[in-house]
């Protein structure tokens, strides 16, 4: 520690003087070695005179070649070459001075001196360099890195990082048997199996793939093998590509999917609705979900008085609450842990906080999961909505907005049918509401939301494929989270009572096209019959239970305009109060009995039949 403080306290000029002094100090020692190799130059006085003369020449030669100005951690082949020039110049200077002085020394002495001096001058620098590096790095928590690929790029990377104090290159790994077991750049080259053993025994922070000539799919397979270890994996191009602008393959989709789908700027086209929510107390259910969380973020920009977050998932609620608390706006954030099916909890929250607006985003939305868990899906989506809507009606909440789905249109799965029945519940209550304005917002898939196809494709690409597609012709509507949240907020400001809003979402996107765009956006190629050497295969797995080939957004073609051209109001037939009551009673009996068949039969009776384009129907 003392030596470290001494070394770091020296200025650059002081360090150069120390280096110059060490060069001069090496002269007598080199001369003694030279005498042993080349014979005695004469008496002790002659030896002393020769030593002083060579020291003076060495000092001049050292400054002339700039050796003291070379940093020790950069002392490589060029520094050694300069040292050789410096030692040779010192020896030739000694020969010249001895000739001029009339007391010539045997040439073999100077040859031996140059050799000895070169060895000494290089040795003290290399030894001091390693000592100082050890001093600098002592106690540092260095990033331990394995370089996968012992070829030219790997060697260049190791050389570049060799003097980097925060990074410790542990070893090389290579698939080439000819390199395995060799020592390259001072590091042993391990096999991939030896690397996995090393990872289980030692702390390794990162693996860098320095193999630019290897295909992207092969690199992805290596990254996938390392994924269970939890270690970061980075890919490095050749240094030639870096200089020429080739860039690095980061093993992920580089281009935003929003841009690929042409929806990158649509969120900005939807106006803000601050005046409709400013200074109010707003309850968001499902606040920890993708849409619920985005609604909360958008609402913060509207400066509400209080924002109540209701979610049954502890981690999701904690995460969104922590994020919103960090916002500098002075908004009261209230987290509520519980279910929307808990009538007492919901009534207590509305009574305690006097909520003026409810945004109901809580729902189970993953089609295959709800298809296999009908009772849980119907209980949460249908009766959770009824609990929230009834509580809003009794508490005199000003506005209640239900977040719905395009899958509610002529549904062919339990999730879609549950959302359509939830819409019917809200529509029925709106006919009897004196103070609460009810509205529903229906839209398509949200990019990047939990359970959507985008994160799935990203994960499959990162693993090297294949991408799984349920059908060659399957298509979906897509929108961004910003669009979805803004639409819900706009719908709330347009609501008059019982309104069903939809967004003009443009043309449905073929999922195969999306998969191809994401593969190409990652710098990879599709492997198919036309290109068997491609990187990622798109594999057809078949439609899942309850999955439509194409989604629909509207039931009726009779659409009314709203103040915004992309938002339309839909006129639909609704069930009577008695019909809704009968439907809910029948469904409740099935849920209480945990009778999935009876629940599906009730859905088939009360919910619109699937369109002819749908490939599967609700199994009654």
N, C-alpha and C positions, 0 to 999 in steps of 0.2 A: 504494500500500500504506500509506503514511504517512497520507494523507487518510482511508483506510478505518479505520485504528486510531483516528484522532481522532474521526471521526463515531460509531463504535460505542462509544467510551469515554464519550460524553456521556450524562448522565442525562436523564430525561424533562423535569424542571424546567429543566435547562440548555438543552435544545433549545427549550423554549417561550420562554425569555428571548431566545435567538438570533432566533427568529421575530419576537418583539415588537420587538427592536432593528431588524431589517430593515424592518418595517412603518414604524417611525418614521423610519428613514433615507430611505425613499422619499418622504417629505413634501417636503423641499426640491427634489428633482428634479422631482416632479410640479408643484410651484409654479412652477418655472422654465418647464416646458412650458406651463403654464396661462397665464403671462404672455405667452408667445409667441403663444398662441391668442386670449387675451381682452384684451390690453392691460396696461400697467404699472399696479400698484397705487399707485405713488408713488415716494418716495425709497428709498434702500437701507435706511435705518432702518425704514421701513414694511415693507419686504420681510422684513427680519430678524424684526421683531416678529410679522408674520403667520406666518412659518415656525415660530417657537417656539410660537405659539398653536395652530397646526394640528397640530404634533407632539404637544403635550399632549393635544389632543382625539383624535388618532389612537390614542395609547396607551390612552386610556380606552375608545374605541370597539372597539379590537382585543380587549381583555380582555372587554368586555361581550358581544361576539358570539362569543367562544370560538374565534377563528381560530387562535391559537397551539396550541390543543389538537387541531387536526385533523391526523392523520398525513398526510404527503406522499403515501404510496402509496395513500391513500384519498381524495385530493383530486380529486373529480369535480364533477358539476353542483351538488350541494348546497354544496360548498365555494366554488364560484364565486359562487353566490347569496349566501352569507354575506359574501363579499368585496365584492360590490356593495352590500349593506346597510351594511357597514362604511365603504366609501368615501363613500357618500351621507351617512351620519351625520356623518362627519368634515367634509364640505363644508357641511352645514346647521349644524353646530356653529360653524364658522367664520363663517357669515353672521350667526348669532345673536350671537356674541361681538362681532363688528365693529359691529353695530347698537347693542348695549348700551354699548360703549366710546365711542360717539359719533364713530367714525372709519370710516364705512361704506366697504366695498369694492364695486366694481361687481359685480353678480350674475353677469355673464358670466365673470368671473374664476373664481368659485367653480364654475360649471358646467364650465368647462374643466378646473379642478383635479380635480373628481370624475371626469371622464372619464380624465384622465391618470393619476390615482392608481389607479383601478380597473385600468387596463391594466398599470401597473407592479406592483401588488400580485399580480395573477394571473400575470403573466409571470415574476416571480422565483420564485414557487412551482413553476410548471411546469418552468422551466429547472432549478432545484435538484432537483426530483423526478427528472428524467431523468438528471441527473449522478449522484445518489446511487444510483439503480437500476443504472446502469452500473458504479459502484464496487462495490456489493454483489454483482453477478452476475459480475464479472470473475474468470475462472479456474474458475467452477463448471461441472461436467459436467451440464448441464441436460437434462431429458427433452424431446426434440424431438417435437412432436405436430402431426398434421394433423387438422383438424376437417372431417369429411365432412358437409356440410349447412350452407349459409350463411343459413338461415332464422332465425326468432326464437330457437329453442333453441340453434342454433350461435352466434349473436351473444351470447346470455346466457352461454354457456359461455366464449367468448373473453373477455368482459368480466370474468367471475369469475376466470379464470386469468391475466389480464393483469398483475396485480401479484404473482403467485405466482413466487417466485424459482426454485424447482427446475424449473419447466415453461416451455418456450418454444413458443408457438403459431407454427408456421412459416407456414401458409397455410390458406385455405379450399378445399374442393372441392365442387362441386355439379353435379347432372345437369341442372339447369334452364338452358337456353341464355340466358335473360333475365338471369341473374345472372353467368354466366361472363364474365370479363374486368373486372368491376367491382371496386372497392375497398370492402370492408365491414369496419368496425371497424379500419381501418388495414391490412387484409390483402387481397391480391389473391385473387380467386376463380378457381381453376383448373378445367379440365375433367378428367374421369377419366383420359383418355389423358395429359394433361400431368402428372397426379399420378404415373402409373406411370413416366414419364420422370424425374421428380424423385426418385422412390424409388431409381432405378438410379444416380443421380448424387450424392445427398446422404444423410447419415445421418438416418434417421427412425426413431424408437423405437416410435411408437404411432399408430394411426389411430382416432379416436373418431367413431362414427356418431351425429351429432346430428340425427336425422331421425325423430322419434317417430311422425309421421303416415304414414311409409312402411311398407308391410306387412313382416311378419317374414321372409317368404320372399325379398323383394327385398333386405333387409339381409343375409340369409344368402348370397345370390348375390354381393353385394359382398365379404363376408368370404371367400368361396371364391375369388374372383378375387385377393384379396390374400394368400391362404395361401402360394403359392410364394415370396413375398418373405420369409417368416419373421417379418413384423412383427405385433405384437399388435394385435388388433382388438377394440374395446370398443363396446358399444351404450349410448346414454344416452336415457332417457325425457324427456318434457317436464318442466320444473321444477314445473309445476302437478301432474303425476302424482306426482312425488317428495313434494311436500308433502301431497297427499291420500292417499298410501300406495299409489300404483300400483306403485312399484318399478321396477327396471330389467330389461330383457330381456337376459339374459347370453348368449343364443345357445347354450344348452346345456340338457340335461335337468336340471331343477331338482330333481325328486323322485327319491329313491333308488329304483333298480329293485327292490332287496330289499323295499321297502315296497309297491311296485306288485304284486309277486308274493306278498305275504303271508308272506315268509320273513325279515322284518327281525329277529325276536327268537328264531328257532329255535336259533341257535348258543348262546344263553344257556341253553337247556333241556338241552343235553348237558353232563353233569358233567365236571369236570376229572379227569385221570388221573395226577396228579403222582406218586403212590406207585408206579406201574408203570414209571416212567422215571427217577426221581430217582437220582442218583449213578451212572448207567450210561453206557457209551460207545455212541453211536448213530450209525449210518451212514444218511444220506438220499441216495438216488440221484435225479438230476434236481432237485437242490436249487435250481437257478436258475429253475425253472419256476413256474407259478402255484400248483399244489398243493404241490410240493416246498418252495417258499419259505414257504408258510403253515404247513406241517408244522414247519419249522425255528423259526418264530416261536412256535408253540404249545409246542414242546418246550423252548424257553428258559424258559418259565414253570414247567416241571417240574423245573428244576435238575439237568440231567444232568451227569455229570463231564466228558464230551467229546462234541462234535458234529462229525461228519465230513461234509463237503459234497462230493459227487461230481457233476460235470457236465462235459459235453464242450464246452459253449459258454463261451468265455473271458469274454465280457462279462457273461453271466448269472451266472457264478460270482463274478466280481469284485463285481458289484452286491450280491448277497445276502451275500457275505462282509463287505463294508464295512458293510452295514446291521447285521448281527448283532454285529460287533465293537464297535459303538457302544453296545450294550446294557450297562447297568451290572452285570449279574449276572456272577459270576466263573465263566464257562464257557469251557473250552478249545475254540476254533473252529479246525478243520483243513480248509482247502480242498484238494481233489484235482481236478486237471484231467485228464480222460480219459474213455474210453467204457466203458459197462457190458459191451461185447462183448470187452474186453481182459482175458483170463483171468489173465495174469501180473500186471497192475496190480491187479485186484480181490483176488487171493490175497495180494499184497504188502501191501495196505492192511489187510486183515483180520488178517494175521499181525502186522503192526507195531503196530496200535492195539488189537488184541484186542476187536473190536466185539462187543457183546452183543445188539444189536437192529439189524435192517436194515429200513428202510422204502423199498421199491422203487417210486419214482414216475416213473422215467425211461422215456419212451415217446414215439413219434411219434403224435400224437392227431388231427391235422387230416385229416378223412376224404378230401376231394378230392385233397390232396397225396399221401397214402399210396396212393390209388387209382391215381394216375399214376406212382408210384414204389414198386411192389410189393416189389421186391427189398430196397431200403433199409428199408422199413417192417417187413417180416418179419424181416430180419436183426437189427434193433434191438429190436423188441418181443418176438419169440419167443426168439431165441437170446441176446439180452441178459438176458432173464429166466432162461434156463437157466444161463447163466454165473454170475449172481448167486446163484441158488438152490443150485446145486451147490457153489459156494464156501462158502456159509453152512453147508451140510450137512457139508462136510469140516472146516470150522473149528470146528464145534460151537457156532455162534451160537444164542443162546437163542430168539429169535423172528425170523421173517421174514414181513413183511406186504407183499403185492402190491397196489398200487393199480390196480384194474381199472375197467371202464366198463359202462354199460348197453348199449352197442353190441356187447358180447360175447354178448348173448342172441340166439340164432338169427340170426347176423350175415348181412347182405347186402352187406357191403363188406369190403375187405381189412383195414382198420384194426380193425374189430370182430372179424373172424376171427382176426387176429393176437393180440388180447387174450384171446379164448376159448382159443386154443391155449396161450397163456402160462399161463392158469389151469390147463389140463390138465397142464402140466409141473409146476406147483407141487403140484397134487393128487396126481400120481404120486409125487413125491419125499416127500410127507408120509407115504405108506404105508410108507416104509423109514427114516424118521427116528427115531432113538432119543432125541436130545437137543434137536433143533430143532423148535419148534412153528410150522408154516406156516399162513398164513391169507391170505384174499383179501377185498378190500372193493370192492363194485361200487356205483357211484352214477351219477347223471345229469350233465347239463351244469352247469358251474360258472359262476356269474355273474361276468363281467368277466375270465375267463381268456383267455389268448392264443388267438386263433383262434375264440373264441365269437362268438355273434351280437350280443351287447350292445355291444362296442366298435365293431363294424361299423355297427350302427344309429346309434350316437352320431356316428360320422364322417359317415355319409350325411346325417343331420339337420343337422350343422354346415355341410355343403356346400349345403344347400337342397334335398336330395333328388335323385332319388327313393330310397325305401327298397326294396331288392330282396328279394322273398320267393319261395322256390322253389315253393310250392304253397299254395293257399287254405286247405287243411285240415291242413297240417303242424303237429305238436305235439311238445313236448319236456318232459322233467322238468328242473327246475332246482333248484339249491341254492347256498348261498353258500360262499365259500372257507373261512370259519370252520367251517361245518357239515362240509364235506368233510374237512378236516384233523382235526377233533375225532372224527369217525366212524372214521377210520383209526386214530387213537390208541386209541379205545375198543375197536375190534376187536382190536387187538394185546393189550389186557389181558384180553379174553374168550377169546382163541384157545386151543383145546385140541389142534389138529392137523388140518389139512386143511379148516378151516372156510371157508365162503363166506358173507360177511355182506352184507346189503343194508339200505338205509334206507327206511323208510316215507316216501316223498317226496310223498304226497298225490296230487293230480290233475294230469295233464299240462297244460301251458299251451299254448294255441293261439298260434303265433308271430305270426299276424296281430293277435291281441289285444294281444300284447306290443308290436308295432310301433305300434299305435294309441295305447297308453298312453304310450309314450316320446315320440311326437309331441305329444300333448296335455300331457305333463309338461313339455315345453319351451315351453309357451305357444303352440303352433301348432295348426293344424287339418289334418285329412286331406283331400286333394283326391280326389274320386271323382265318380261320376255324380250323386249327390245334392247334392254341393257342389263344383261345378266351379271355384269361386274359392278353394278351400282352398289351404293352403301347401305341404304335402308329399304327393306321390303314393306309393302303395304299388304297386309294379310286380311282377307275377308273371313269373318267369323260367323255371320248370320245374325239376323235381327233377334234381339233379346225379348223375353216376355214383356208384353205391354208396350213395345216400341213401335212408333209410327215410322213410315218411310219418309213422309213429308208432314211438317207441322202447318197448322192453319192459325190465322189470327182473328178471323171474324166468323160470326154465325150468320149474321144478316148483312146483305149488301147495302142496306139503308144506313148511311153514315152521315153525321152532321158535323159541320166545321166547328172549330174552337178558335180562340184568339191566336193560336199558333198553327201554322199550316201543316206541321208534321204530327199534330195531335188531333185525333178524330174521336167523336162521341158516337157510340153504337147504340142503336135502338134494338132491344131484344124482348121477346116474350118472356114473361115471368110466371112462376107458379103462384097459386093463391096462398093465402095464409094457412088454410086448412091443409093444402097439399104439402106445403113445406113442413108443417107440424107432423103430418103422417109420415113423410119421408124420414124426418129426424127420429121419430119414435121407433120406426122399423129398424133404422140403422143403430139406434142406441140399444135396442134389444139384442141385436146381433153382436154388438161389441161387448155387452154385459155377459153374453153367453160364450164369448170368444169363438163365434161361429163365422169363419171366413166366407164360407159358401153363402150363408144368408146375407152377409154384408155385400157381397158381389151381386147377389140377386136384387137387393134394394137399389144399388147403384144402376143396374141395368134397367130398372123400372122407371126411375125418376130422372136420370140424366140422359141427355140427347144421345142418339145412336152415333157411332163413329161414321165418318165419311167413307165413301166407297174407296177412296184412295188409300185409306188405312189398311195395313196388311194384317193386323191382328185385332181382336175384339176383346172386350172385358169378358173374362170367363165367368159365366153365371153358374 
